[in-house]
Amino acid sequence: MMTLSKLGRLALGMVWVAAAASSGAAQSADAEVLTNAAIVQMVTGKLSRNLILTKITTARPGYDLSSNGLVYLTSNKIDESVIRAMIGAAQSAIQGGSAPASLAGVDEVLTNDAVVRMTMGKVSKKLIVSKILSSPTAFDVSAMGLVRLNEAKVPQDIIKTMLMPPVAVAAAVQPEAVKRAPDAKAVEATPASTTTSVKAAASLPVPVARKPKTVLPVAKIPTEPGIYVYASDGGSPQFHLLESIASSSQKTAGAIGSALSAGIAKVKIIAVFPGTESSVQTIDGSAEFYFVFEKKSPNAMNFLDNMGNASSPNEFSLVRMKVGSSGREVTVMAANAFGSQGGTAEKTNVPFKFTRVKVGVYRLVPTGVLEPGEYAFVPPSIGQSSGTASAQRLYDFGISK
């Protein structure tokens, strides 16, 4: 018969083995390095986008984010929001000093051939522009170089971006204090609930025309879910929460031209929002923004009630609104005889960069100075196939003269 002492030792041993197995599994999951192939495997395995995005935020990034890598991901039908989340995770790992050696392509020197390769590989224009703005470049923008890009059917918007000064040049002419970003070093945060050492939000490369703000430690960023503008109106920068606004009506444009051209010309559906200016106004054209998402379940992060399953700024568009006699307008869909395209008009989109501060919190910086006008962050549901009724709300603000 087994004695009580032996039973106790056996039970203790079983508990220890179970604990060790659990700890080993956790360490294995934490140490996993995700690759492009792993992302493709999860997509072909029909995992939900939310689950994939959550996995990206918890695993180490070992992706190939070169021009070839982006073509590979696009050819395997990886959603753009997933690719942008991969890029964001890679940037955070690099800035945090935790990037594995397998992470590649982030510092690729882009050439005309690389841009042509991405264009022919059907990488989205937004991703190509983002890649150009965040990479060192060696473009041939001579007259003949531009002709060859045009012959290769590289979109004009991309060529215009290639003509901009490279990020490396912009960084080189910034003040030394800005380049070093001393505020970005680790700081001690001591809120009542924790004494863990945390890092400040990573510094982002921005064009010389902008006036970069001091990088904030995590403890000073609002915790209530929402989109915040961080701007200065003569004093120290302050946070202002952007409230959602509903469209008052919708209208169409171009119907006559479409009829006269047998459906070739596009008909546009425009959402109209009340008022000629937002309730949130700032004179700071170098305003920055913080997205704070609310974690509602282990596999999904919902942003308020209007955002569906959005979990990253790359699922939003920043647009400049057209101010008309009936209010402020945003184009949400365009269609002709060859098909329809949901989403905001590209010519009104404002490019931006973002970096993850911590899980669910992101810092977003437009790539140029915001000129006076009305702007809005448009949620990912706008103009999708579920119908334009989904395009009823956005988050607006204004830049005053």
Order of alpha helices (4+ residues) and beta strands (2+ residues): alpha-beta-alpha-alpha-beta-alpha-alpha-alpha-alpha-alpha-alpha-alpha-alpha-beta-beta-beta-beta-beta-beta-alpha-beta-beta-beta-beta-beta-beta-beta-beta-beta-beta-beta-beta
